[in-house]
Amino acid sequence: MSTVLTSSTRVAHKPHHCYYCGESIAIGDKHEYRTGVNYGDFWTMRAHPECDAWANEHWDSGDYECHSQVDMRRPMTAFDPVI
């Protein structure tokens, strides 16, 4: 069972990655920041506000353990490099 200890909106002072989509959070970007404890292990996460809002709307609290960043990635466009 996961317990959130802190939850706030912050401005990035260094680059981070979004917990949900895996893409960059640039210096100066506002993002959601949380800390918590899950089965005795401390965790932190940062997320784009739009990714956080989407996850809160579409997933219930039990779903976070079942989903991965692949579920949140934006669709590829014709201009994206093929890896």
C-alpha atoms as a printed R data frame, in Angstrom:
   type eleno elety resid chain resno      x      y       z
1  ATOM     1    CA   MET     A     1  0.000  0.000   0.000
2  ATOM     2    CA   SER     A     2  1.412  3.353  -1.043
3  ATOM     3    CA   THR     A     3  1.054  6.464   1.101
4  ATOM     4    CA   VAL     A     4  1.704  9.958  -0.311
5  ATOM     5    CA   LEU     A     5  3.652 12.096   2.177
6  ATOM     6    CA   THR     A     6  4.019 15.333   0.177
7  ATOM     7    CA   SER     A     7  2.423 16.673  -2.986
8  ATOM     8    CA   SER     A     8  3.194 20.022  -4.583
9  ATOM     9    CA   THR     A     9  3.727 21.903  -7.821
10 ATOM    10    CA   ARG     A    10  7.356 22.919  -8.315
11 ATOM    11    CA   VAL     A    11  9.564 24.675 -10.853
12 ATOM    12    CA   ALA     A    12 12.461 22.533 -12.093
13 ATOM    13    CA   HIS     A    13 15.905 23.829 -11.157
14 ATOM    14    CA   LYS     A    14 17.575 20.986 -13.060
15 ATOM    15    CA   PRO     A    15 16.357 18.557 -15.748
16 ATOM    16    CA   HIS     A    16 14.090 15.678 -14.679
17 ATOM    17    CA   HIS     A    17 11.997 13.016 -16.402
18 ATOM    18    CA   CYS     A    18  8.246 12.607 -16.181
19 ATOM    19    CA   TYR     A    19  7.227  9.538 -14.170
20 ATOM    20    CA   TYR     A    20  4.356  8.817 -16.553
21 ATOM    21    CA   CYS     A    21  5.599  9.494 -20.098
22 ATOM    22    CA   GLY     A    22  9.362  9.394 -19.529
23 ATOM    23    CA   GLU     A    23  9.965 12.591 -21.481
24 ATOM    24    CA   SER     A    24 12.052 15.480 -20.152
25 ATOM    25    CA   ILE     A    25 10.969 18.110 -17.673
26 ATOM    26    CA   ALA     A    26 13.143 21.083 -18.615
27 ATOM    27    CA   ILE     A    27 14.704 23.648 -16.314
28 ATOM    28    CA   GLY     A    28 12.063 26.272 -15.527
29 ATOM    29    CA   ASP     A    29  9.075 23.988 -16.249
30 ATOM    30    CA   LYS     A    30  6.344 23.634 -13.650
31 ATOM    31    CA   HIS     A    31  5.767 20.013 -12.664
32 ATOM    32    CA   GLU     A    32  4.025 17.902 -10.056
33 ATOM    33    CA   TYR     A    33  6.243 16.515  -7.279
34 ATOM    34    CA   ARG     A    34  5.316 13.835  -4.761
35 ATOM    35    CA   THR     A    35  7.043 11.746  -2.126
36 ATOM    36    CA   GLY     A    36  5.693  8.725  -0.348
37 ATOM    37    CA   VAL     A    37  6.198  5.287   1.098
38 ATOM    38    CA   ASN     A    38  5.234  2.005  -0.586
39 ATOM    39    CA   TYR     A    39  5.527 -1.157   1.528
40 ATOM    40    CA   GLY     A    40  8.274  0.503   3.580
41 ATOM    41    CA   ASP     A    41 10.232  1.875   0.603
42 ATOM    42    CA   PHE     A    42 10.519  5.662   0.166
43 ATOM    43    CA   TRP     A    43  9.777  7.043  -3.325
44 ATOM    44    CA   THR     A    44  9.713 10.353  -5.194
45 ATOM    45    CA   MET     A    45  8.145 11.206  -8.532
46 ATOM    46    CA   ARG     A    46  7.896 14.163 -10.861
47 ATOM    47    CA   ALA     A    47  5.425 14.560 -13.696
48 ATOM    48    CA   HIS     A    48  4.208 16.985 -16.328
49 ATOM    49    CA   PRO     A    49  0.957 18.578 -15.115
50 ATOM    50    CA   GLU     A    50 -0.908 17.254 -18.180
51 ATOM    51    CA   CYS     A    51  0.397 13.691 -17.664
52 ATOM    52    CA   ASP     A    52 -0.515 13.831 -13.983
53 ATOM    53    CA   ALA     A    53 -4.016 15.103 -14.806
54 ATOM    54    CA   TRP     A    54 -4.513 12.373 -17.417
55 ATOM    55    CA   ALA     A    55 -3.364  9.638 -15.036
56 ATOM    56    CA   ASN     A    56 -5.585 10.945 -12.229
57 ATOM    57    CA   GLU     A    57 -8.573 10.964 -14.570
58 ATOM    58    CA   HIS     A    58 -8.016  7.560 -16.207
59 ATOM    59    CA   TRP     A    59 -6.336  5.400 -13.550
60 ATOM    60    CA   ASP     A    60 -7.441  4.648 -10.017
61 ATOM    61    CA   SER     A    61 -4.799  4.342  -7.288
62 ATOM    62    CA   GLY     A    62 -4.435  0.579  -7.794
63 ATOM    63    CA   ASP     A    63 -3.722  0.975 -11.514
64 ATOM    64    CA   TYR     A    64 -0.348  2.685 -11.124
65 ATOM    65    CA   GLU     A    65  1.369 -0.627 -10.376
66 ATOM    66    CA   CYS     A    66 -0.111 -2.160 -13.561
67 ATOM    67    CA   HIS     A    67  0.859  0.533 -16.062
68 ATOM    68    CA   SER     A    68  4.173  1.605 -17.505
69 ATOM    69    CA   GLN     A    69  5.515  4.671 -19.287
70 ATOM    70    CA   VAL     A    70  4.647  3.004 -22.592
71 ATOM    71    CA   ASP     A    71  0.956  3.575 -21.765
72 ATOM    72    CA   MET     A    72  1.553  7.343 -21.607
73 ATOM    73    CA   ARG     A    73  3.923  7.911 -24.543
74 ATOM    74    CA   ARG     A    74  2.766 10.252 -27.259
75 ATOM    75    CA   PRO     A    75  2.081  8.696 -30.650
76 ATOM    76    CA   MET     A    76  4.933  8.800 -33.157
77 ATOM    77    CA   THR     A    77  4.726 11.224 -36.042
78 ATOM    78    CA   ALA     A    78  6.234 11.046 -39.505
79 ATOM    79    CA   PHE     A    79  9.019 13.358 -38.282
80 ATOM    80    CA   ASP     A    80 10.156 11.146 -35.398
81 ATOM    81    CA   PRO     A    81 13.367  9.167 -35.998
82 ATOM    82    CA   VAL     A    82 12.966  5.409 -36.219
83 ATOM    83    CA   ILE     A    83 15.075  3.699 -33.576
